[in-house]
Amino acid sequence: MSLLVFDGRMGASGDMILAALISAGASADALSPVEDALGIQYVVNTETKAGILATRVHIVSDPESTSAQSNKQSTEVDGAHQEMTASDAHEDDKSQSDDSHIHDTTENDSNTHTHAQNNRQQDTDQNKPTHKHVHADGHDHSHDESVPIEGHGPARTYREVIEIVERMGLNADVESTAIEIFTRLGTAEAAVHGTSLSATQFHEVGTDDAIADIVGAALLLADMDVDRVCVTPVSTGSGEITMSHGSFSVPPPAVVEIAEEATWSLRGGPVNAELLTPTGAAILAHIAEGVQTLPTLTIAATGYGAGGYDFEEYPNVLRVLIGEVPTPMGPEASMNTDTIEANNTDRPQPDLETDRLTLDRESIVVLETNLDDATPEVLGSLQETLTDVGARDVTIVPTSMKKSRPGHLIKVITKPDDASSVAQRLAVETGTLGIREHPARHRWRANRTSETVTLTINDNSYEIAVKIGRDADGVIYDYSAEYDDALAVATTTDHPVREIRRRAEAAARSIITSDS
C-alpha cells in the first residue's frame, strides 16, 4: 500500500501543500483546469529555507487571459477602495506566504487596517517569483505583466464558490474533494460567526488564489495516486493575531473549528508566528488522517514546500514523504477463514493496533423538528419524500412534548448542499413551523458492496444478498446478510433466520477469500 505523509512540524498553508506535492513528483500540468478557468498561472520555483532547498508556488494573473483582465480590474478596485480588516486577513491562506498579512501585532505597524498589498511579508530578491510557469514538458511561459493575486478578487458566497468549481470540468473524485474542503472551511467560518453555511460570505478564502489552492491540492493529490494520506501533529505557531474585534491568540478560531473535526492533533510553536492557515487546515482535515509519529514505510520520494516566513533556527518548509507500507493492509491482513460459529463472534475483526480502520468521511448536516400533530400516513411517507430531495437518512423517534402530548422527533441526515431543499420539503410535508440545524460536521462511512451468494438446502438453491463493509484501505470488517432475503429462505425451508444469515455470511466470506 502506498502512503503519503505530511510532516506537520512547521504547519501548513495551501500554497505550501501545492509546493510539497509538486516537489514530491506531482505534475504541475495537472493544474491546467484551474489556470484555464480562473485566468491565473501557478509560478513554480525554488527557494532555500535555513539550508533546505524547497519548491515554492506563487499564484499570479495571466495577462493573456480574459478572466485575468477581469480579476485585475477587481483587484485594483479592491486595493484602491476596500479596506481589509485583520479578521478577514487571517482567512487569507497566505499567512505562510510572502504575500500574506502578518498577524503578529509586534511585527505590524500602527496602521493595522492598511490595504492588503501593504500587509505582506517583505519579499527578498530570492523569494520573488520568477513569473514563469514551469511545465513538466520543459516549456517556460514568461509573464512579465503578471501580478500576484493573493487576497484579491470578489467576495463570494459558498454557493458561488461551489458553482465555480463545478464549471471547471474536473473528474468526479477531484470535484468532490474540492467541494468537501470548501464545505469544511465554510462550516468552520459559519460556526465562528454564528451564521449558516448558505449565508456564509467568503472573503479571502473565496478569492481566486484560495480556489486555486484548494482545487489545485485536489488535482495534485489525484495525480499522485496514493492509497492513503497521513499527517503528524500540526504546528500552529504562537503569539497573537490582530482581528477586527481585537487581538486573539494563535491559532485563529477558524483553524480550531476545523481541527476539532479532524483526526489529527494540533501543537503550539515552535516559532512566534502563525503557521497553520484555515485553508491549509481544511485541506489536511479532509485528505489526511492523524498519526503521532512517522509510520513505518519504505521511502520512494520526498518533497519540500516552502512557506513565506524565514526563520534562523527552523526551515519553514512542509515536508512530504511517500513510500510503501511493508506490511499487508488489504483484506488478506484481517480476514478469518475459520468455520463460522452461530454467535457471529467469528466475523473478521481488524486488529486496530496494526490495521487501523480508515473509514471514509463525508460532511453532513443534521436537521430535526418536533411534531405533535402529524398523521401516521405523513410520517410513513417521509423516508421516501425526503430521500427524493437529498436526505441520506431519516429517523422518527416517539417522544413526549409540552402538555404531555405524544409526539415525534424527526431527525434527518443530509449533505450541506442539500440541507436547504430537504428543510423546505420537511416543512411542506409536515407543516412544522421550525427546523433546527445541528452542528454535526461529518459522519464516518464504510465502503459498502453487495455479494449475492447461493445456499443449497435440501437440494434446492436459494440466493441471498450479503452486504460487505470495508474501510478506505479495503479492510473488510463486517458481513451482513439481507434480512428480508434470509427471512424468505427461512420461511420456505423451515430453518431459523439466524442460521440462514450465518450460512450466507460464511458463503460470502469464502467467495471473498478465494478471490483474494
N, C-alpha and C positions, 0 to 999 in steps of 0.2 A: 504494500500500500504506500502510495506517495504522500508525503506530508510536507506542508509549508508552515514554518514557524516564524512569527514576528517576535523580535526581541523588543519588549516594551520599555526598556531601561531609560530611554530618552523621549518617551511619549510618542505622539503621532499626530500628523495633520494630513489632510487629503493629498497635498502635493508630495509629501514625504512617502506616502503609501504608493503613489504612482511611480515615483523615482525608484523606490526599493524594488518594485516588481520589474520595472524595465531593466534595472541593474542586474537582477537575478535571471534575466533571459526572456521576459515577455517582450513581444514585438510592439514597437511604437506604432506600426502600421495598423494595429488593431483599433487605434483611437480615431481613425478617419471618419467614422459615422458622426462623432461628436464635432469634429472640425467642420464637416460639411454642414451640419445642422445649425451650428451656432456662429459660424464665421470666425473661428478662432484657430490658433495654432498652438500646439504643445512644443515648447522650446526645450530641448534636452541637451544638457551639457554636463560638465564635471566640475567639482569643487573639492578642495581639501579642507577637512574639518578636524583640527587637532591631530594632524598626521594621517588621517584616514581619507583616501580618495573615494569620493561618493558621487553618485548621479544626482543632478538637480533638474527639476522640471519647473519651468515658468509657463504661464498661460498668457498669450498675447493676442491682440486682434489681428486678423488677416486683412490687410488693406485692400486686397483684391476681391474681397467678398462683399456682397450687398448687405448681408447680415451684419458684417463688421462695421460698415459705414453707419448703419442704424445704431449699433451699440456705441460707436464712438460719439455720435451726437448725444445719446443718452448720458454717456459718461461725462461729456463736457458740461451738460446741464446740471448733472448731479454735483460735479466738482465746483461749479460756479455758484450754485444757488441753494444746495441742500446740505445742511449740516448733518453729520453722522454722529450720534451720541455714542458714548463709550459702551453702553449696553448693547447697541447694535453692533459695534465693532467687535465685541467678544464673540459674536456669532460668525464673523468672518473667519474662514478657515486658515487665514494666513498669519496667525499669531506666531507660527513656526516659520513663516516665510519672510523674505527680505521686504515684501510689500505689505507687511502686516501692521496693524495698530499695536503699539506696545502698551500693555495694560498696567505694568508695574508703576505705581504712582511715583516712585523715586526716580524713574527714568523719564517721565513726561515733564514737559514744561508747564507753566502755569495755565496755559490755554488748553484745557482738556477737551474742548469742543471744537477743535480745528477740523478742517476738511480731511477726508480720508488719506489723500495723497501726501499730506504733511505729517501723518501719524505713522509713517513706516520706519522700519529699521533702516539705518543708513547702509546702502549698498557700497561695498568696496569695488574696485575695478575688477577684481577677480570674480566677485559674485554677480556682476551684472550679466543678464542673459546675452547670449551670442546672437539672438534673434534669427536663429536658423532652426528649422525643424529637421532633425537628423533622422532620416528614414532608414529602415533596415537594408534597403537596396543601395545605400550609399549616396543617394542624391541629397544635396543640401538645397534648401529653399530660403533665400535671403528675404528678410522682412525689415528693410531699413525704416519703413514708416510704421512698423508695428509698435504698439504700446501695451504695457501690462494692463490687464483688465480687472485685477483683484479688487473686490469690494464694490465695483461699479455696476451699473445697469439698473433696470427697473425692479422695484419690489414686486413680488408675485405671491399669489395665494398658493396654497398647497395644490389645489386642483389645476391651476395654471402650470405649475412645475411638472405635474404628472402628465399633462397633455403634451408638453414639450418632449418629454421622454418617450411618450407613446408614438410621436410623429417621427422619431429617429429611425424607425425600421430595424430595430435591434431584434436579435433572436429572442424567443420567449423567455429563456432562462436568464439572460442578461437583463432584459427589461424588468422581469420580476425582481431580480436582485436590486436593481437601482431603485425601483419604486418602494421596495421594503425598507431600504436605507432611508429614503426621504420620509417615509411614514414614521420611522423611529425618531428622526430628527424633529419632524413636525409635532409628534405626540409629546416629546420632551418639552419643546417650547410652549406648547399649549398648556401643559401641566404647570410650568413655571409661572406663566402669565394668567392662569385661571380661565382659559378660553377653550373652545372645542377645536378639534383638528381642522374641520371645514372652515372655521373662522380665522385660522392662523395665517398671518401675513408674514411671509418670508421676506427678510431684508437681505443681508449679505449672503445667507445660506440659500437664497433663491436667485442669486445673480448667476451670470453665465459661467464664471470661474468655479463656483461651487457645484453647479450642474456638471461641469467638465470634470471636476474631481471625482464625484460620486459615480457618474456613468463610466468615466474612464477607469476607475478601480474595478468596476464590474466587468468591463471588457478585458482588461489585462488579466484578471484572475481567471476568466474563462479561457483565455489564450494559454495560461499556464497549465490548465487541465490537471490539477492535483486532486487527490481523493479527499484530503482533509486539511483544515487550516486551524492552527492554534496560535495563541499569544500568551507570553509570560506576563506577570503583573505589570501594569502600565503606569509609568510615572506621570504625575500631573504637574510637577514643578511645585513652587511655593511662592509665597508673597501675596500681594493684593492686586486686584484689577479695579479700575475705575468704571463704574456704571452710572447710568442716568440717575439712579436713586442713591448714589454714594459709592463708597468703596466696599468691595467684597473679596473674601479670601479665595485663592486658587484651591481647588478647581471651581469654575463658574457653575451656577445652578443647572444649566442645561446638560453639562457633562455628567454631573452627579445623577440626574434623572436617567440619562442613557445608561450609565454604568450600573444603576440599580437593576436594570432589566438584562444586563449582560451576564455571561457566565465567568468572565474574568474579573480580577480584582484590581483595585487602584492602590497606588502607594505614593507618598509625597516625595518631594525632592527630585533629583539631587541638586538642583540649582534654583536660584531665586528668579524664576521666570515662569510663564505659562507654557507648558509643553504639550498638553493634550487639548486639542480643539474639539468643539462639538461635532464638526464633520468627521474628523479622524475617529472620534469615539463611536459615532453612528456606524461608520463603515466597519470598524473592528467588531462592534457589538453584533452585527448581522453575519459577518463571514467567518468569525473566529471563535473557537471555544477556549476557555481559560485553562492554562496549566501553570503549576507553580515553578517548575524548572524545565529546562530543555529536555524533551523526550529523547529516548534512545533512537538514533537514526543514522544511516549511512549517508554522509553529505554528498550531494550531487552538484549543488550550485549555491552561491552566496551572493547577496546583493546589499548595497548600502544606499539609502535615500537620504539626501541632505536636507536639513531644515535651515531656517533663516538665521537663527542666532549663532554666534561664535562664542565658545567658552574655552578658557585656557586649559582646564583640567578634564573636560569631558567632550569627546567628539559628538557633536549634535547630529547624529545620524540614526535612522531607523534601519536596523539590520534584519534581513530576511535569510533564512536558511531553508533549503529544500533538499529532501532526501527520501530514502526508502526506510520504512519501519521493518526491522529484520524479523519480527515475529508475526505469524499469521493473524489477521484480524477479521477474516471473512467468515462465512457460515461454518467452514470446517473447524474453526477455532473454538466453537462453543456448542456444536450440536452433539447430542447424546443419542446414539443409535441403539441403546439397550431396549429391551422389551418394555412396553408401556404398562404402567400399573393403573388400576382403576381410580386411584385417588388423584391422578394427574400431577403428582409430585415429580414425575419423570420428565415433564416438559423441559426443554433445554434452557437452562438459566445461565446467562453470561456471567463470567467472573468479573465483577466490577473493579477488581484491583488490576486486572490485566486487559480486559476487553471493555473499556469504558463505553457505555452506550452514548451514542451521539444522535439523538432524535432530531428530526427536522423541526425548526422553529418558525412559526409564522405569526405575524402581527394580527391581533384581533381586537374587537370591541365587544363588550358585554352590555346588552340593553335589557332593561327589566321594567315591569309595571305590575301593579296590583289591581285585580278585578274582583268586584263583588256582585256583578250582575250579568256575567257572560253565560250564555246558554251552553249546554253540552255540545250542541252542533257546532257552534263557533269555535269552542276550544278544540274540538276534534279536528277541525279543518286547518288550524294554524300551522301545523307542521308542513302541510303542502303549500299553503298560500305564502308563507314567509320564505320557504325554501325557493320558491319561484323568483323572488327578488333578491336572493343572495344570502339568506340565513344558512349558516353551517350546522347549527344545532338548535333545537327548540325544546325547552323543558317546562313542564307545567306542574307546579307544586301546590297541593292543597294547603291553605293557611287560614288563620283566624284574623279578621280585620276589626276595625273600630265597631263599637256597639256589639261586639261578639258575633258579628256576621261571618258566616263561612265565605271564603273567597279563594282566589288562586293567584299565585305568584308566577308570572310568565318571565322566563329568562331566555334570552336569545344570544347566541354567539354568531358574529359576523365579521367580515374583514372591514377595515376602516373605510375603504372606498364605497362599500355597500351600506354603511350604517344609516345614512340619510334615507335611502329608499326603503330599507327594512323598517325603520321607525315610522315612516309615513304609512306603510302598509299595515303595521301593527295598530296604529291609531285608527285607521279607516275600518279595519276588520272588527276591532273590539269596542271602539268608541271611548277608549281611555283618554283622560284629559292630561296625562303626564307620563313621560317615559324617561327613565334615568339611564345615564351612560356611566358605567363603572370604569375605574382606571386600570382594568386588566390590560396588559400590553401585548402578551403573546401567549401561545399555547405550544406545548411540545407535542409533536405529532409523529407517529410511526409511518413508515412507508408500508402501505398495505396492498397486498396482492391476493388473488384467489386461485386456488388449485382445486380442480374437480377430481375426486377420487371415486373409484368403483369398488364397492363391497359386494362380495359373494356370500349370500346367506341362503342355505337350503337350495343350492343350485340355481338361485336367481340372482341377477345382478342389479345393484341399485347405485345411483350416482348421488354424491353428496359434495357440496361446495365447502371448502375449508379456507378460512381467512388466515393469512400468514403475515405476522408483524415483524418488520425489520427496522433496524436503526439506519442512520445515514451511511454507515460503513458496510451495510449488508449483513450485519449480525442478526440472525433470527433469534427472537426471544419469546415468540408466542405462536401457537397454533390454536385455532378456534373453529370448530365445525359449526356450520349454519344450523341454528336450532330448528327452523321450520323443515329443512331437508331431513334432519335426523329424526324429528318427530314423525314425519310421514313414513319413513322406513321402519321406525319402531312400532308404529301402529299396524303396518302391514305384516311384519314378521313376529309380532308379539314379543319383542325384546325391550328391555329398559332403554329409555332415551340416553341415559348416561353411558350405557355400554356401546350404543351405536356411535355416539360422539367420540368416545375413546378410540374405537377402532378406526374411525375416519381420520382422526388426527394422527394416529400411528401410521396409517397408509400414506398420508401427506408427507410426514417426516421421512418415510422410506423413499419416496419419489425424489424429494429434495436432496437427500443424502446421496442417492445413486447418481444424480445429475452433477453433483459437485465433485 
